Amino acid sequence: MGIVMFFIATEKDIKRGKITDIYFERTLKILKKKGLNKAVSAEVRTKGLSAGWEWGIFAGLEECLELLKGLPINVRAVAEGTIFKPFEPVL
């Protein structure tokens, strides 16, 4: 049997911004190159849900806030347990 590897993000990698969408890396590079120090925003939402589901229940806020603790950001989110539909921002 061969070696099985799991590529799992560590808390350290997430906090250092190593695990992110390429869009954010490119945006940061552009802002730095142009000498801009602007506030930016990001939204977390889903495009869709499992087949046949029209809504989901928001969960995981505590874990998300723990990962973001100590970073110079403001976080706004819906309450844990909030029902949401596709494309509705939750965080």
KOLTOR-509774 format. One record per atom (N, C-alpha, C): atom name; x, y, z; residue in three letters. Coordinates in nm, 2 decimals. Layout:
{atom: CA | east: X | north: Y | up: Z | res: ala} .
...
//
This chain:
{atom: N | east: 0.08 | north: -0.12 | up: 0.00 | res: met} .
{atom: CA | east: 0.00 | north: 0.00 | up: 0.00 | res: met} .
{atom: C | east: 0.09 | north: 0.12 | up: 0.00 | res: met} .
{atom: N | east: 0.06 | north: 0.23 | up: -0.08 | res: gly} .
{atom: CA | east: 0.14 | north: 0.35 | up: -0.09 | res: gly} .
{atom: C | east: 0.11 | north: 0.44 | up: 0.02 | res: gly} .
{atom: N | east: 0.19 | north: 0.55 | up: 0.02 | res: ile} .
{atom: CA | east: 0.18 | north: 0.65 | up: 0.13 | res: ile} .
{atom: C | east: 0.05 | north: 0.73 | up: 0.10 | res: ile} .
{atom: N | east: -0.03 | north: 0.76 | up: 0.20 | res: val} .
{atom: CA | east: -0.15 | north: 0.84 | up: 0.18 | res: val} .
{atom: C | east: -0.11 | north: 0.97 | up: 0.25 | res: val} .
{atom: N | east: -0.14 | north: 1.08 | up: 0.18 | res: met} .
{atom: CA | east: -0.11 | north: 1.21 | up: 0.23 | res: met} .
{atom: C | east: -0.24 | north: 1.29 | up: 0.23 | res: met} .
{atom: N | east: -0.26 | north: 1.37 | up: 0.33 | res: phe} .
{atom: CA | east: -0.37 | north: 1.46 | up: 0.34 | res: phe} .
{atom: C | east: -0.32 | north: 1.60 | up: 0.34 | res: phe} .
{atom: N | east: -0.37 | north: 1.68 | up: 0.25 | res: phe} .
{atom: CA | east: -0.33 | north: 1.82 | up: 0.25 | res: phe} .
{atom: C | east: -0.43 | north: 1.90 | up: 0.33 | res: phe} .
{atom: N | east: -0.40 | north: 1.92 | up: 0.45 | res: ile} .
{atom: CA | east: -0.49 | north: 1.99 | up: 0.54 | res: ile} .
{atom: C | east: -0.42 | north: 2.12 | up: 0.59 | res: ile} .
{atom: N | east: -0.50 | north: 2.23 | up: 0.58 | res: ala} .
{atom: CA | east: -0.45 | north: 2.36 | up: 0.62 | res: ala} .
{atom: C | east: -0.43 | north: 2.36 | up: 0.77 | res: ala} .
{atom: N | east: -0.31 | north: 2.41 | up: 0.82 | res: thr} .
{atom: CA | east: -0.29 | north: 2.43 | up: 0.96 | res: thr} .
{atom: C | east: -0.34 | north: 2.56 | up: 1.01 | res: thr} .
{atom: N | east: -0.36 | north: 2.58 | up: 1.13 | res: glu} .
{atom: CA | east: -0.41 | north: 2.70 | up: 1.19 | res: glu} .
{atom: C | east: -0.30 | north: 2.81 | up: 1.16 | res: glu} .
{atom: N | east: -0.18 | north: 2.78 | up: 1.17 | res: lys} .
{atom: CA | east: -0.07 | north: 2.87 | up: 1.15 | res: lys} .
{atom: C | east: -0.07 | north: 2.92 | up: 1.00 | res: lys} .
{atom: N | east: -0.09 | north: 2.83 | up: 0.91 | res: asp} .
{atom: CA | east: -0.09 | north: 2.87 | up: 0.77 | res: asp} .
{atom: C | east: -0.21 | north: 2.96 | up: 0.74 | res: asp} .
{atom: N | east: -0.33 | north: 2.93 | up: 0.80 | res: ile} .
{atom: CA | east: -0.44 | north: 3.01 | up: 0.78 | res: ile} .
{atom: C | east: -0.42 | north: 3.15 | up: 0.83 | res: ile} .
{atom: N | east: -0.37 | north: 3.16 | up: 0.95 | res: lys} .
{atom: CA | east: -0.35 | north: 3.29 | up: 1.01 | res: lys} .
{atom: C | east: -0.24 | north: 3.37 | up: 0.94 | res: lys} .
{atom: N | east: -0.15 | north: 3.31 | up: 0.88 | res: arg} .
{atom: CA | east: -0.04 | north: 3.38 | up: 0.80 | res: arg} .
{atom: C | east: -0.09 | north: 3.41 | up: 0.66 | res: arg} .
{atom: N | east: -0.21 | north: 3.37 | up: 0.62 | res: gly} .
{atom: CA | east: -0.26 | north: 3.41 | up: 0.49 | res: gly} .
{atom: C | east: -0.21 | north: 3.32 | up: 0.38 | res: gly} .
{atom: N | east: -0.16 | north: 3.20 | up: 0.42 | res: lys} .
{atom: CA | east: -0.10 | north: 3.11 | up: 0.32 | res: lys} .
{atom: C | east: -0.21 | north: 3.03 | up: 0.25 | res: lys} .
{atom: N | east: -0.33 | north: 3.02 | up: 0.32 | res: ile} .
{atom: CA | east: -0.44 | north: 2.94 | up: 0.26 | res: ile} .
{atom: C | east: -0.55 | north: 3.04 | up: 0.23 | res: ile} .
{atom: N | east: -0.55 | north: 3.07 | up: 0.10 | res: thr} .
{atom: CA | east: -0.65 | north: 3.17 | up: 0.06 | res: thr} .
{atom: C | east: -0.67 | north: 3.16 | up: -0.09 | res: thr} .
{atom: N | east: -0.77 | north: 3.22 | up: -0.14 | res: asp} .
{atom: CA | east: -0.80 | north: 3.23 | up: -0.28 | res: asp} .
{atom: C | east: -0.69 | north: 3.31 | up: -0.35 | res: asp} .
{atom: N | east: -0.65 | north: 3.27 | up: -0.47 | res: ile} .
{atom: CA | east: -0.55 | north: 3.35 | up: -0.54 | res: ile} .
{atom: C | east: -0.59 | north: 3.49 | up: -0.56 | res: ile} .
{atom: N | east: -0.72 | north: 3.52 | up: -0.57 | res: tyr} .
{atom: CA | east: -0.77 | north: 3.65 | up: -0.59 | res: tyr} .
{atom: C | east: -0.71 | north: 3.75 | up: -0.48 | res: tyr} .
{atom: N | east: -0.71 | north: 3.70 | up: -0.36 | res: phe} .
{atom: CA | east: -0.66 | north: 3.79 | up: -0.25 | res: phe} .
{atom: C | east: -0.51 | north: 3.81 | up: -0.26 | res: phe} .
{atom: N | east: -0.44 | north: 3.71 | up: -0.30 | res: glu} .
{atom: CA | east: -0.29 | north: 3.73 | up: -0.31 | res: glu} .
{atom: C | east: -0.26 | north: 3.83 | up: -0.42 | res: glu} .
{atom: N | east: -0.34 | north: 3.82 | up: -0.53 | res: arg} .
{atom: CA | east: -0.31 | north: 3.91 | up: -0.65 | res: arg} .
{atom: C | east: -0.35 | north: 4.05 | up: -0.61 | res: arg} .
{atom: N | east: -0.46 | north: 4.07 | up: -0.54 | res: thr} .
{atom: CA | east: -0.51 | north: 4.20 | up: -0.50 | res: thr} .
{atom: C | east: -0.41 | north: 4.26 | up: -0.40 | res: thr} .
{atom: N | east: -0.36 | north: 4.19 | up: -0.31 | res: leu} .
{atom: CA | east: -0.25 | north: 4.24 | up: -0.22 | res: leu} .
{atom: C | east: -0.13 | north: 4.28 | up: -0.29 | res: leu} .
{atom: N | east: -0.09 | north: 4.20 | up: -0.39 | res: lys} .
{atom: CA | east: 0.03 | north: 4.23 | up: -0.47 | res: lys} .
{atom: C | east: 0.01 | north: 4.37 | up: -0.55 | res: lys} .
{atom: N | east: -0.11 | north: 4.38 | up: -0.60 | res: ile} .
{atom: CA | east: -0.14 | north: 4.51 | up: -0.68 | res: ile} .
{atom: C | east: -0.14 | north: 4.63 | up: -0.59 | res: ile} .
{atom: N | east: -0.21 | north: 4.61 | up: -0.47 | res: leu} .
{atom: CA | east: -0.21 | north: 4.73 | up: -0.38 | res: leu} .
{atom: C | east: -0.07 | north: 4.77 | up: -0.33 | res: leu} .
{atom: N | east: 0.01 | north: 4.67 | up: -0.30 | res: lys} .
{atom: CA | east: 0.15 | north: 4.70 | up: -0.26 | res: lys} .
{atom: C | east: 0.23 | north: 4.77 | up: -0.37 | res: lys} .
{atom: N | east: 0.21 | north: 4.72 | up: -0.49 | res: lys} .
{atom: CA | east: 0.29 | north: 4.77 | up: -0.60 | res: lys} .
{atom: C | east: 0.25 | north: 4.92 | up: -0.63 | res: lys} .
{atom: N | east: 0.12 | north: 4.95 | up: -0.61 | res: lys} .
{atom: CA | east: 0.08 | north: 5.08 | up: -0.64 | res: lys} .
{atom: C | east: 0.09 | north: 5.17 | up: -0.51 | res: lys} .
{atom: N | east: 0.14 | north: 5.11 | up: -0.40 | res: gly} .
{atom: CA | east: 0.16 | north: 5.19 | up: -0.28 | res: gly} .
{atom: C | east: 0.03 | north: 5.23 | up: -0.21 | res: gly} .
{atom: N | east: -0.07 | north: 5.15 | up: -0.23 | res: leu} .
{atom: CA | east: -0.20 | north: 5.18 | up: -0.17 | res: leu} .
{atom: C | east: -0.22 | north: 5.10 | up: -0.04 | res: leu} .
{atom: N | east: -0.27 | north: 5.17 | up: 0.06 | res: asn} .
{atom: CA | east: -0.30 | north: 5.11 | up: 0.19 | res: asn} .
{atom: C | east: -0.45 | north: 5.13 | up: 0.22 | res: asn} .
{atom: N | east: -0.53 | north: 5.05 | up: 0.15 | res: lys} .
{atom: CA | east: -0.67 | north: 5.07 | up: 0.16 | res: lys} .
{atom: C | east: -0.74 | north: 4.96 | up: 0.25 | res: lys} .
{atom: N | east: -0.85 | north: 4.99 | up: 0.31 | res: ala} .
{atom: CA | east: -0.93 | north: 4.89 | up: 0.37 | res: ala} .
{atom: C | east: -1.00 | north: 4.81 | up: 0.27 | res: ala} .
{atom: N | east: -1.01 | north: 4.68 | up: 0.29 | res: val} .
{atom: CA | east: -1.08 | north: 4.60 | up: 0.19 | res: val} .
{atom: C | east: -1.19 | north: 4.52 | up: 0.26 | res: val} .
{atom: N | east: -1.28 | north: 4.46 | up: 0.19 | res: ser} .
{atom: CA | east: -1.39 | north: 4.38 | up: 0.24 | res: ser} .
{atom: C | east: -1.39 | north: 4.25 | up: 0.17 | res: ser} .
{atom: N | east: -1.44 | north: 4.15 | up: 0.24 | res: ala} .
{atom: CA | east: -1.46 | north: 4.02 | up: 0.18 | res: ala} .
{atom: C | east: -1.59 | north: 3.96 | up: 0.24 | res: ala} .
{atom: N | east: -1.66 | north: 3.89 | up: 0.16 | res: glu} .
{atom: CA | east: -1.78 | north: 3.82 | up: 0.20 | res: glu} .
{atom: C | east: -1.77 | north: 3.67 | up: 0.19 | res: glu} .
{atom: N | east: -1.83 | north: 3.60 | up: 0.28 | res: val} .
{atom: CA | east: -1.84 | north: 3.45 | up: 0.27 | res: val} .
{atom: C | east: -1.98 | north: 3.42 | up: 0.24 | res: val} .
{atom: N | east: -2.00 | north: 3.34 | up: 0.13 | res: arg} .
{atom: CA | east: -2.13 | north: 3.30 | up: 0.09 | res: arg} .
{atom: C | east: -2.12 | north: 3.17 | up: 0.00 | res: arg} .
{atom: N | east: -2.22 | north: 3.11 | up: -0.03 | res: thr} .
{atom: CA | east: -2.22 | north: 2.99 | up: -0.11 | res: thr} .
{atom: C | east: -2.29 | north: 3.01 | up: -0.24 | res: thr} .
{atom: N | east: -2.25 | north: 2.96 | up: -0.35 | res: lys} .
{atom: CA | east: -2.32 | north: 2.96 | up: -0.48 | res: lys} .
{atom: C | east: -2.44 | north: 2.87 | up: -0.48 | res: lys} .
{atom: N | east: -2.42 | north: 2.76 | up: -0.41 | res: gly} .
{atom: CA | east: -2.53 | north: 2.66 | up: -0.41 | res: gly} .
{atom: C | east: -2.52 | north: 2.56 | up: -0.30 | res: gly} .
{atom: N | east: -2.61 | north: 2.48 | up: -0.28 | res: leu} .
{atom: CA | east: -2.62 | north: 2.38 | up: -0.18 | res: leu} .
{atom: C | east: -2.63 | north: 2.24 | up: -0.24 | res: leu} .
{atom: N | east: -2.63 | north: 2.14 | up: -0.16 | res: ser} .
{atom: CA | east: -2.64 | north: 2.01 | up: -0.20 | res: ser} .
{atom: C | east: -2.77 | north: 1.99 | up: -0.28 | res: ser} .
{atom: N | east: -2.77 | north: 1.90 | up: -0.38 | res: ala} .
{atom: CA | east: -2.88 | north: 1.88 | up: -0.47 | res: ala} .
{atom: C | east: -3.02 | north: 1.88 | up: -0.40 | res: ala} .
{atom: N | east: -3.10 | north: 1.97 | up: -0.44 | res: gly} .
{atom: CA | east: -3.24 | north: 1.97 | up: -0.38 | res: gly} .
{atom: C | east: -3.26 | north: 2.05 | up: -0.26 | res: gly} .
{atom: N | east: -3.15 | north: 2.10 | up: -0.20 | res: trp} .
{atom: CA | east: -3.16 | north: 2.19 | up: -0.08 | res: trp} .
{atom: C | east: -3.18 | north: 2.33 | up: -0.12 | res: trp} .
{atom: N | east: -3.27 | north: 2.40 | up: -0.06 | res: glu} .
{atom: CA | east: -3.30 | north: 2.54 | up: -0.09 | res: glu} .
{atom: C | east: -3.24 | north: 2.63 | up: 0.02 | res: glu} .
{atom: N | east: -3.20 | north: 2.58 | up: 0.13 | res: trp} .
{atom: CA | east: -3.14 | north: 2.66 | up: 0.24 | res: trp} .
{atom: C | east: -3.04 | north: 2.58 | up: 0.32 | res: trp} .
{atom: N | east: -2.96 | north: 2.65 | up: 0.39 | res: gly} .
{atom: CA | east: -2.86 | north: 2.59 | up: 0.48 | res: gly} .
{atom: C | east: -2.87 | north: 2.65 | up: 0.62 | res: gly} .
{atom: N | east: -2.79 | north: 2.60 | up: 0.72 | res: ile} .
{atom: CA | east: -2.79 | north: 2.65 | up: 0.85 | res: ile} .
{atom: C | east: -2.64 | north: 2.69 | up: 0.88 | res: ile} .
{atom: N | east: -2.62 | north: 2.82 | up: 0.91 | res: phe} .
{atom: CA | east: -2.49 | north: 2.87 | up: 0.93 | res: phe} .
{atom: C | east: -2.43 | north: 2.81 | up: 1.06 | res: phe} .
{atom: N | east: -2.31 | north: 2.75 | up: 1.05 | res: ala} .
{atom: CA | east: -2.24 | north: 2.69 | up: 1.17 | res: ala} .
{atom: C | east: -2.09 | north: 2.71 | up: 1.15 | res: ala} .
{atom: N | east: -2.02 | north: 2.71 | up: 1.26 | res: gly} .
{atom: CA | east: -1.87 | north: 2.72 | up: 1.26 | res: gly} .
{atom: C | east: -1.82 | north: 2.86 | up: 1.29 | res: gly} .
{atom: N | east: -1.91 | north: 2.95 | up: 1.34 | res: leu} .
{atom: CA | east: -1.86 | north: 3.09 | up: 1.36 | res: leu} .
{atom: C | east: -1.76 | north: 3.09 | up: 1.47 | res: leu} .
{atom: N | east: -1.77 | north: 3.01 | up: 1.58 | res: glu} .
{atom: CA | east: -1.67 | north: 3.01 | up: 1.69 | res: glu} .
{atom: C | east: -1.54 | north: 2.97 | up: 1.64 | res: glu} .
{atom: N | east: -1.53 | north: 2.87 | up: 1.55 | res: glu} .
{atom: CA | east: -1.40 | north: 2.82 | up: 1.50 | res: glu} .
{atom: C | east: -1.34 | north: 2.93 | up: 1.41 | res: glu} .
{atom: N | east: -1.42 | north: 3.00 | up: 1.33 | res: cys} .
{atom: CA | east: -1.38 | north: 3.10 | up: 1.24 | res: cys} .
{atom: C | east: -1.32 | north: 3.22 | up: 1.32 | res: cys} .
{atom: N | east: -1.39 | north: 3.26 | up: 1.42 | res: leu} .
{atom: CA | east: -1.35 | north: 3.37 | up: 1.50 | res: leu} .
{atom: C | east: -1.22 | north: 3.34 | up: 1.58 | res: leu} .
{atom: N | east: -1.20 | north: 3.21 | up: 1.62 | res: glu} .
{atom: CA | east: -1.08 | north: 3.17 | up: 1.68 | res: glu} .
{atom: C | east: -0.96 | north: 3.18 | up: 1.58 | res: glu} .
{atom: N | east: -0.98 | north: 3.14 | up: 1.46 | res: leu} .
{atom: CA | east: -0.87 | north: 3.15 | up: 1.36 | res: leu} .
{atom: C | east: -0.84 | north: 3.29 | up: 1.33 | res: leu} .
{atom: N | east: -0.93 | north: 3.38 | up: 1.34 | res: leu} .
{atom: CA | east: -0.91 | north: 3.52 | up: 1.30 | res: leu} .
{atom: C | east: -0.86 | north: 3.61 | up: 1.43 | res: leu} .
{atom: N | east: -0.87 | north: 3.55 | up: 1.54 | res: lys} .
{atom: CA | east: -0.83 | north: 3.62 | up: 1.67 | res: lys} .
{atom: C | east: -0.69 | north: 3.68 | up: 1.65 | res: lys} .
{atom: N | east: -0.67 | north: 3.80 | up: 1.70 | res: gly} .
{atom: CA | east: -0.54 | north: 3.87 | up: 1.69 | res: gly} .
{atom: C | east: -0.51 | north: 3.93 | up: 1.56 | res: gly} .
{atom: N | east: -0.59 | north: 3.92 | up: 1.46 | res: leu} .
{atom: CA | east: -0.56 | north: 3.98 | up: 1.33 | res: leu} .
{atom: C | east: -0.63 | north: 4.12 | up: 1.33 | res: leu} .
{atom: N | east: -0.57 | north: 4.21 | up: 1.26 | res: pro} .
{atom: CA | east: -0.62 | north: 4.35 | up: 1.26 | res: pro} .
{atom: C | east: -0.74 | north: 4.36 | up: 1.16 | res: pro} .
{atom: N | east: -0.85 | north: 4.29 | up: 1.20 | res: ile} .
{atom: CA | east: -0.97 | north: 4.29 | up: 1.11 | res: ile} .
{atom: C | east: -1.10 | north: 4.31 | up: 1.19 | res: ile} .
{atom: N | east: -1.20 | north: 4.35 | up: 1.13 | res: asn} .
{atom: CA | east: -1.34 | north: 4.35 | up: 1.19 | res: asn} .
{atom: C | east: -1.42 | north: 4.24 | up: 1.12 | res: asn} .
{atom: N | east: -1.49 | north: 4.17 | up: 1.20 | res: val} .
{atom: CA | east: -1.57 | north: 4.06 | up: 1.15 | res: val} .
{atom: C | east: -1.72 | north: 4.08 | up: 1.18 | res: val} .
{atom: N | east: -1.80 | north: 4.07 | up: 1.08 | res: arg} .
{atom: CA | east: -1.95 | north: 4.08 | up: 1.10 | res: arg} .
{atom: C | east: -2.00 | north: 3.95 | up: 1.04 | res: arg} .
{atom: N | east: -2.10 | north: 3.89 | up: 1.12 | res: ala} .
{atom: CA | east: -2.15 | north: 3.76 | up: 1.07 | res: ala} .
{atom: C | east: -2.30 | north: 3.75 | up: 1.12 | res: ala} .
{atom: N | east: -2.37 | north: 3.66 | up: 1.05 | res: val} .
{atom: CA | east: -2.50 | north: 3.63 | up: 1.10 | res: val} .
{atom: C | east: -2.48 | north: 3.54 | up: 1.22 | res: val} .
{atom: N | east: -2.58 | north: 3.52 | up: 1.30 | res: ala} .
{atom: CA | east: -2.57 | north: 3.44 | up: 1.42 | res: ala} .
{atom: C | east: -2.56 | north: 3.29 | up: 1.39 | res: ala} .
{atom: N | east: -2.49 | north: 3.22 | up: 1.47 | res: glu} .
{atom: CA | east: -2.48 | north: 3.08 | up: 1.46 | res: glu} .
{atom: C | east: -2.63 | north: 3.02 | up: 1.46 | res: glu} .
{atom: N | east: -2.65 | north: 2.93 | up: 1.36 | res: gly} .
{atom: CA | east: -2.79 | north: 2.87 | up: 1.35 | res: gly} .
{atom: C | east: -2.88 | north: 2.94 | up: 1.26 | res: gly} .
{atom: N | east: -2.83 | north: 3.05 | up: 1.20 | res: thr} .
{atom: CA | east: -2.92 | north: 3.13 | up: 1.10 | res: thr} .
{atom: C | east: -2.94 | north: 3.05 | up: 0.98 | res: thr} .
{atom: N | east: -3.06 | north: 3.05 | up: 0.93 | res: ile} .
{atom: CA | east: -3.09 | north: 2.98 | up: 0.80 | res: ile} .
{atom: C | east: -3.06 | north: 3.08 | up: 0.69 | res: ile} .
{atom: N | east: -2.99 | north: 3.03 | up: 0.59 | res: phe} .
{atom: CA | east: -2.95 | north: 3.12 | up: 0.47 | res: phe} .
{atom: C | east: -2.98 | north: 3.04 | up: 0.34 | res: phe} .
{atom: N | east: -2.98 | north: 3.12 | up: 0.24 | res: lys} .
{atom: CA | east: -3.00 | north: 3.07 | up: 0.10 | res: lys} .
{atom: C | east: -2.88 | north: 3.09 | up: 0.02 | res: lys} .
{atom: N | east: -2.86 | north: 3.03 | up: -0.09 | res: pro} .
{atom: CA | east: -2.74 | north: 3.05 | up: -0.18 | res: pro} .
{atom: C | east: -2.73 | north: 3.20 | up: -0.21 | res: pro} .
{atom: N | east: -2.61 | north: 3.25 | up: -0.22 | res: phe} .
{atom: CA | east: -2.57 | north: 3.38 | up: -0.25 | res: phe} .
{atom: C | east: -2.59 | north: 3.48 | up: -0.14 | res: phe} .
{atom: N | east: -2.65 | north: 3.44 | up: -0.03 | res: glu} .
{atom: CA | east: -2.67 | north: 3.54 | up: 0.09 | res: glu} .
{atom: C | east: -2.54 | north: 3.54 | up: 0.17 | res: glu} .
{atom: N | east: -2.48 | north: 3.65 | up: 0.19 | res: pro} .
{atom: CA | east: -2.36 | north: 3.66 | up: 0.27 | res: pro} .
{atom: C | east: -2.38 | north: 3.61 | up: 0.42 | res: pro} .
{atom: N | east: -2.29 | north: 3.54 | up: 0.47 | res: val} .
{atom: CA | east: -2.31 | north: 3.49 | up: 0.61 | res: val} .
{atom: C | east: -2.20 | north: 3.55 | up: 0.70 | res: val} .
{atom: N | east: -2.09 | north: 3.59 | up: 0.64 | res: leu} .
{atom: CA | east: -1.97 | north: 3.64 | up: 0.72 | res: leu} .
{atom: C | east: -1.91 | north: 3.75 | up: 0.64 | res: leu} .
//
